[in-house]
C-alpha cells in the first residue's frame, strides 16, 4: 500500500510519501487502523 499523508515535522506540515501500513484484527481480518511511515526530508 502506498499513500500520501501530511506529517507534522518541526512545527510544519510536510508531505510524507513512505510506504503505508495497516493493523488487521487477527480474528475477522478487518482493518483496525492505517498509517504512513515518515519519508526522508
PDB file of N, H, CA, C and O in Angstrom:
ATOM      1  N   UNK A   1       0.850  -1.160   0.000  1.00  0.00           N
ATOM      2  CA  UNK A   1       0.000   0.000   0.000  1.00  0.00           C
ATOM      3  C   UNK A   1       0.901   1.229   0.000  1.00  0.00           C
ATOM      4  O   UNK A   1       1.830   1.313   0.804  1.00  0.00           O
ATOM      5  N   UNK A   2       0.645   2.163  -0.871  1.00  0.00           N
ATOM      6  H   UNK A   2      -0.110   2.095  -1.524  1.00  0.00           H
ATOM      7  CA  UNK A   2       1.412   3.408  -0.968  1.00  0.00           C
ATOM      8  C   UNK A   2       0.419   4.557  -0.874  1.00  0.00           C
ATOM      9  O   UNK A   2      -0.551   4.607  -1.630  1.00  0.00           O
ATOM     10  N   UNK A   3       0.660   5.480   0.054  1.00  0.00           N
ATOM     11  H   UNK A   3       1.449   5.439   0.669  1.00  0.00           H
ATOM     12  CA  UNK A   3      -0.272   6.589   0.243  1.00  0.00           C
ATOM     13  C   UNK A   3       0.505   7.848   0.602  1.00  0.00           C
ATOM     14  O   UNK A   3       1.641   7.772   1.068  1.00  0.00           O
ATOM     15  N   UNK A   4      -0.096   8.978   0.390  1.00  0.00           N
ATOM     16  H   UNK A   4      -1.019   9.040   0.012  1.00  0.00           H
ATOM     17  CA  UNK A   4       0.484  10.255   0.773  1.00  0.00           C
ATOM     18  C   UNK A   4      -0.308  10.799   1.951  1.00  0.00           C
ATOM     19  O   UNK A   4      -1.538  10.829   1.920  1.00  0.00           O
ATOM     20  N   UNK A   5       0.393  11.224   2.976  1.00  0.00           N
ATOM     21  H   UNK A   5       1.393  11.200   3.001  1.00  0.00           H
ATOM     22  CA  UNK A   5      -0.258  11.755   4.158  1.00  0.00           C
ATOM     23  C   UNK A   5       0.590  12.896   4.692  1.00  0.00           C
ATOM     24  O   UNK A   5       1.816  12.857   4.584  1.00  0.00           O
ATOM     25  N   UNK A   6      -0.039  13.906   5.261  1.00  0.00           N
ATOM     26  H   UNK A   6      -1.034  13.938   5.348  1.00  0.00           H
ATOM     27  CA  UNK A   6       0.685  15.044   5.824  1.00  0.00           C
ATOM     28  C   UNK A   6       1.163  14.692   7.231  1.00  0.00           C
ATOM     29  O   UNK A   6       0.425  14.094   8.014  1.00  0.00           O
ATOM     30  N   UNK A   7       2.409  15.069   7.546  1.00  0.00           N
ATOM     31  H   UNK A   7       3.009  15.555   6.910  1.00  0.00           H
ATOM     32  CA  UNK A   7       3.025  14.793   8.834  1.00  0.00           C
ATOM     33  C   UNK A   7       3.498  16.102   9.450  1.00  0.00           C
ATOM     34  O   UNK A   7       4.026  16.958   8.740  1.00  0.00           O
ATOM     35  N   UNK A   8       3.320  16.274  10.757  1.00  0.00           N
ATOM     36  H   UNK A   8       2.891  15.578  11.333  1.00  0.00           H
ATOM     37  CA  UNK A   8       3.784  17.463  11.450  1.00  0.00           C
ATOM     38  C   UNK A   8       5.224  17.232  11.878  1.00  0.00           C
ATOM     39  O   UNK A   8       5.483  16.443  12.787  1.00  0.00           O
ATOM     40  N   UNK A   9       6.169  17.918  11.227  1.00  0.00           N
ATOM     41  H   UNK A   9       5.959  18.559  10.488  1.00  0.00           H
ATOM     42  CA  UNK A   9       7.600  17.763  11.495  1.00  0.00           C
ATOM     43  C   UNK A   9       8.186  19.155  11.704  1.00  0.00           C
ATOM     44  O   UNK A   9       8.070  20.018  10.835  1.00  0.00           O
ATOM     45  N   UNK A  10       8.809  19.370  12.849  1.00  0.00           N
ATOM     46  H   UNK A  10       8.903  18.668  13.555  1.00  0.00           H
ATOM     47  CA  UNK A  10       9.416  20.661  13.139  1.00  0.00           C
ATOM     48  C   UNK A  10       8.419  21.802  13.147  1.00  0.00           C
ATOM     49  O   UNK A  10       8.774  22.927  12.794  1.00  0.00           O
ATOM     50  N   UNK A  11       7.167  21.541  13.545  1.00  0.00           N
ATOM     51  H   UNK A  11       6.879  20.627  13.832  1.00  0.00           H
ATOM     52  CA  UNK A  11       6.153  22.569  13.613  1.00  0.00           C
ATOM     53  C   UNK A  11       5.538  22.928  12.269  1.00  0.00           C
ATOM     54  O   UNK A  11       4.736  23.859  12.189  1.00  0.00           O
ATOM     55  N   UNK A  12       5.900  22.206  11.206  1.00  0.00           N
ATOM     56  H   UNK A  12       6.552  21.450  11.270  1.00  0.00           H
ATOM     57  CA  UNK A  12       5.338  22.464   9.879  1.00  0.00           C
ATOM     58  C   UNK A  12       4.782  21.172   9.304  1.00  0.00           C
ATOM     59  O   UNK A  12       5.332  20.092   9.519  1.00  0.00           O
ATOM     60  N   UNK A  13       3.665  21.302   8.557  1.00  0.00           N
ATOM     61  H   UNK A  13       3.219  22.180   8.382  1.00  0.00           H
ATOM     62  CA  UNK A  13       3.075  20.138   7.900  1.00  0.00           C
ATOM     63  C   UNK A  13       3.871  19.823   6.640  1.00  0.00           C
ATOM     64  O   UNK A  13       4.077  20.688   5.789  1.00  0.00           O
ATOM     65  N   UNK A  14       4.315  18.575   6.530  1.00  0.00           N
ATOM     66  H   UNK A  14       4.148  17.872   7.221  1.00  0.00           H
ATOM     67  CA  UNK A  14       5.103  18.094   5.407  1.00  0.00           C
ATOM     68  C   UNK A  14       4.355  16.941   4.743  1.00  0.00           C
ATOM     69  O   UNK A  14       3.592  16.230   5.397  1.00  0.00           O
ATOM     70  N   UNK A  15       4.578  16.761   3.444  1.00  0.00           N
ATOM     71  H   UNK A  15       5.198  17.339   2.913  1.00  0.00           H
ATOM     72  CA  UNK A  15       4.026  15.596   2.758  1.00  0.00           C
ATOM     73  C   UNK A  15       4.919  14.398   3.021  1.00  0.00           C
ATOM     74  O   UNK A  15       6.119  14.451   2.756  1.00  0.00           O
ATOM     75  N   UNK A  16       4.350  13.323   3.538  1.00  0.00           N
ATOM     76  H   UNK A  16       3.375  13.280   3.754  1.00  0.00           H
ATOM     77  CA  UNK A  16       5.080  12.068   3.716  1.00  0.00           C
ATOM     78  C   UNK A  16       4.679  11.104   2.608  1.00  0.00           C
ATOM     79  O   UNK A  16       3.494  10.961   2.308  1.00  0.00           O
ATOM     80  N   UNK A  17       5.647  10.451   2.007  1.00  0.00           N
ATOM     81  H   UNK A  17       6.610  10.567   2.251  1.00  0.00           H
ATOM     82  CA  UNK A  17       5.344   9.552   0.898  1.00  0.00           C
ATOM     83  C   UNK A  17       5.991   8.185   1.084  1.00  0.00           C
ATOM     84  O   UNK A  17       6.276   7.500   0.101  1.00  0.00           O
ATOM     85  N   UNK A  18       6.224   7.781   2.316  1.00  0.00           N
ATOM     86  H   UNK A  18       5.993   8.337   3.115  1.00  0.00           H
ATOM     87  CA  UNK A  18       6.800   6.463   2.575  1.00  0.00           C
ATOM     88  C   UNK A  18       5.700   5.400   2.500  1.00  0.00           C
ATOM     89  O   UNK A  18       4.517   5.718   2.381  1.00  0.00           O
ATOM     90  N   UNK A  19       6.106   4.161   2.571  1.00  0.00           N
ATOM     91  H   UNK A  19       7.067   3.902   2.668  1.00  0.00           H
ATOM     92  CA  UNK A  19       5.150   3.051   2.500  1.00  0.00           C
ATOM     93  C   UNK A  19       4.148   3.124   3.642  1.00  0.00           C
ATOM     94  O   UNK A  19       4.495   3.477   4.769  1.00  0.00           O
ATOM     95  N   UNK A  20       2.919   2.791   3.338  1.00  0.00           N
ATOM     96  H   UNK A  20       2.637   2.505   2.422  1.00  0.00           H
ATOM     97  CA  UNK A  20       1.872   2.744   4.352  1.00  0.00           C
ATOM     98  C   UNK A  20       1.839   1.377   5.021  1.00  0.00           C
ATOM     99  O   UNK A  20       2.432   0.419   4.525  1.00  0.00           O
ATOM    100  N   UNK A  21       1.156   1.295   6.127  1.00  0.00           N
ATOM    101  H   UNK A  21       0.674   2.073   6.530  1.00  0.00           H
ATOM    102  CA  UNK A  21       0.985   0.023   6.808  1.00  0.00           C
ATOM    103  C   UNK A  21      -0.358   0.022   7.517  1.00  0.00           C
ATOM    104  O   UNK A  21      -0.942   1.082   7.748  1.00  0.00           O
ATOM    105  N   UNK A  22      -0.844  -1.142   7.858  1.00  0.00           N
ATOM    106  H   UNK A  22      -0.371  -2.002   7.671  1.00  0.00           H
ATOM    107  CA  UNK A  22      -2.150  -1.263   8.494  1.00  0.00           C
ATOM    108  C   UNK A  22      -2.106  -2.384   9.526  1.00  0.00           C
ATOM    109  O   UNK A  22      -1.265  -3.280   9.451  1.00  0.00           O
ATOM    110  N   UNK A  23      -3.009  -2.323  10.475  1.00  0.00           N
ATOM    111  H   UNK A  23      -3.692  -1.595  10.536  1.00  0.00           H
ATOM    112  CA  UNK A  23      -3.152  -3.367  11.500  1.00  0.00           C
ATOM    113  C   UNK A  23      -4.504  -4.024  11.306  1.00  0.00           C
ATOM    114  O   UNK A  23      -5.536  -3.353  11.288  1.00  0.00           O
ATOM    115  N   UNK A  24      -4.492  -5.344  11.160  1.00  0.00           N
ATOM    116  H   UNK A  24      -3.654  -5.889  11.174  1.00  0.00           H
ATOM    117  CA  UNK A  24      -5.733  -6.091  10.989  1.00  0.00           C
ATOM    118  C   UNK A  24      -6.099  -6.826  12.272  1.00  0.00           C
ATOM    119  O   UNK A  24      -5.233  -7.226  13.050  1.00  0.00           O
ATOM    120  N   UNK A  25      -7.402  -6.994  12.471  1.00  0.00           N
ATOM    121  H   UNK A  25      -8.105  -6.669  11.839  1.00  0.00           H
ATOM    122  CA  UNK A  25      -7.918  -7.820  13.548  1.00  0.00           C
ATOM    123  C   UNK A  25      -7.557  -9.267  13.208  1.00  0.00           C
ATOM    124  O   UNK A  25      -7.905  -9.737  12.125  1.00  0.00           O
ATOM    125  N   UNK A  26      -6.872  -9.983  14.095  1.00  0.00           N
ATOM    126  H   UNK A  26      -6.589  -9.601  14.975  1.00  0.00           H
ATOM    127  CA  UNK A  26      -6.441 -11.346  13.766  1.00  0.00           C
ATOM    128  C   UNK A  26      -7.598 -12.336  13.596  1.00  0.00           C
ATOM    129  O   UNK A  26      -7.426 -13.370  12.950  1.00  0.00           O
ATOM    130  N   UNK A  27      -8.753 -12.044  14.154  1.00  0.00           N
ATOM    131  H   UNK A  27      -8.892 -11.204  14.679  1.00  0.00           H
ATOM    132  CA  UNK A  27      -9.893 -12.954  14.055  1.00  0.00           C
ATOM    133  C   UNK A  27     -10.707 -12.674  12.790  1.00  0.00           C
ATOM    134  O   UNK A  27     -10.963 -13.579  11.996  1.00  0.00           O
ATOM    135  N   UNK A  28     -11.111 -11.415  12.612  1.00  0.00           N
ATOM    136  H   UNK A  28     -10.903 -10.680  13.258  1.00  0.00           H
ATOM    137  CA  UNK A  28     -12.008 -11.090  11.497  1.00  0.00           C
ATOM    138  C   UNK A  28     -11.264 -10.676  10.230  1.00  0.00           C
ATOM    139  O   UNK A  28     -11.810 -10.761   9.130  1.00  0.00           O
ATOM    140  N   UNK A  29     -10.009 -10.225  10.385  1.00  0.00           N
ATOM    141  H   UNK A  29      -9.565 -10.156  11.278  1.00  0.00           H
ATOM    142  CA  UNK A  29      -9.267  -9.731   9.232  1.00  0.00           C
ATOM    143  C   UNK A  29      -9.604  -8.292   8.871  1.00  0.00           C
ATOM    144  O   UNK A  29      -9.038  -7.746   7.925  1.00  0.00           O
ATOM    145  N   UNK A  30     -10.530  -7.662   9.620  1.00  0.00           N
ATOM    146  H   UNK A  30     -10.990  -8.105  10.389  1.00  0.00           H
ATOM    147  CA  UNK A  30     -10.893  -6.267   9.367  1.00  0.00           C
ATOM    148  C   UNK A  30      -9.712  -5.355   9.679  1.00  0.00           C
ATOM    149  O   UNK A  30      -8.938  -5.626  10.597  1.00  0.00           O
ATOM    150  N   UNK A  31      -9.573  -4.275   8.915  1.00  0.00           N
ATOM    151  H   UNK A  31     -10.201  -4.054   8.169  1.00  0.00           H
ATOM    152  CA  UNK A  31      -8.530  -3.288   9.178  1.00  0.00           C
ATOM    153  C   UNK A  31      -8.942  -2.452  10.381  1.00  0.00           C
ATOM    154  O   UNK A  31     -10.018  -1.854  10.392  1.00  0.00           O
ATOM    155  N   UNK A  32      -8.074  -2.412  11.402  1.00  0.00           N
ATOM    156  H   UNK A  32      -7.200  -2.898  11.394  1.00  0.00           H
ATOM    157  CA  UNK A  32      -8.343  -1.636  12.611  1.00  0.00           C
ATOM    158  C   UNK A  32      -7.854  -0.196  12.458  1.00  0.00           C
ATOM    159  O   UNK A  32      -8.521   0.734  12.911  1.00  0.00           O
ATOM    160  N   UNK A  33      -6.696  -0.006  11.822  1.00  0.00           N
ATOM    161  H   UNK A  33      -6.154  -0.761  11.453  1.00  0.00           H
ATOM    162  CA  UNK A  33      -6.170   1.328  11.554  1.00  0.00           C
ATOM    163  C   UNK A  33      -5.156   1.260  10.428  1.00  0.00           C
ATOM    164  O   UNK A  33      -4.624   0.197  10.108  1.00  0.00           O
ATOM    165  N   UNK A  34      -4.897   2.424   9.832  1.00  0.00           N
ATOM    166  H   UNK A  34      -5.329   3.288  10.092  1.00  0.00           H
ATOM    167  CA  UNK A  34      -3.903   2.548   8.775  1.00  0.00           C
ATOM    168  C   UNK A  34      -3.036   3.767   9.065  1.00  0.00           C
ATOM    169  O   UNK A  34      -3.514   4.743   9.642  1.00  0.00           O
ATOM    170  N   UNK A  35      -1.783   3.720   8.675  1.00  0.00           N
ATOM    171  H   UNK A  35      -1.395   2.927   8.206  1.00  0.00           H
ATOM    172  CA  UNK A  35      -0.887   4.851   8.892  1.00  0.00           C
ATOM    173  C   UNK A  35       0.205   4.861   7.830  1.00  0.00           C
ATOM    174  O   UNK A  35       0.290   3.965   6.990  1.00  0.00           O
ATOM    175  N   UNK A  36       1.024   5.879   7.890  1.00  0.00           N
ATOM    176  H   UNK A  36       0.955   6.606   8.572  1.00  0.00           H
ATOM    177  CA  UNK A  36       2.153   6.001   6.984  1.00  0.00           C
ATOM    178  C   UNK A  36       3.430   6.156   7.781  1.00  0.00           C
ATOM    179  O   UNK A  36       3.443   6.816   8.821  1.00  0.00           O
ATOM    180  N   UNK A  37       4.487   5.562   7.309  1.00  0.00           N
ATOM    181  H   UNK A  37       4.477   5.027   6.465  1.00  0.00           H
ATOM    182  CA  UNK A  37       5.801   5.821   7.854  1.00  0.00           C
ATOM    183  C   UNK A  37       6.265   7.162   7.289  1.00  0.00           C
ATOM    184  O   UNK A  37       5.858   7.553   6.195  1.00  0.00           O
ATOM    185  N   UNK A  38       7.107   7.859   8.029  1.00  0.00           N
ATOM    186  H   UNK A  38       7.437   7.542   8.918  1.00  0.00           H
ATOM    187  CA  UNK A  38       7.633   9.140   7.543  1.00  0.00           C
ATOM    188  C   UNK A  38       8.686   8.881   6.472  1.00  0.00           C
ATOM    189  O   UNK A  38       9.465   7.932   6.569  1.00  0.00           O
ATOM    190  N   UNK A  39       8.702   9.726   5.458  1.00  0.00           N
ATOM    191  H   UNK A  39       8.069  10.496   5.379  1.00  0.00           H
ATOM    192  CA  UNK A  39       9.728   9.636   4.420  1.00  0.00           C
ATOM    193  C   UNK A  39      10.867  10.581   4.755  1.00  0.00           C
ATOM    194  O   UNK A  39      10.711  11.487   5.574  1.00  0.00           O
ATOM    195  N   UNK A  40      12.008  10.367   4.125  1.00  0.00           N
ATOM    196  H   UNK A  40      12.134   9.631   3.460  1.00  0.00           H
ATOM    197  CA  UNK A  40      13.142  11.254   4.345  1.00  0.00           C
ATOM    198  C   UNK A  40      12.845  12.641   3.824  1.00  0.00           C
ATOM    199  O   UNK A  40      12.171  12.801   2.806  1.00  0.00           O
ATOM    200  N   UNK A  41      13.347  13.639   4.519  1.00  0.00           N
ATOM    201  H   UNK A  41      13.894  13.509   5.346  1.00  0.00           H
ATOM    202  CA  UNK A  41      13.150  15.034   4.094  1.00  0.00           C
ATOM    203  C   UNK A  41      14.159  15.406   3.012  1.00  0.00           C
ATOM    204  O   UNK A  41      14.154  16.537   2.526  1.00  0.00           O
TER     205      UNK A  41
END
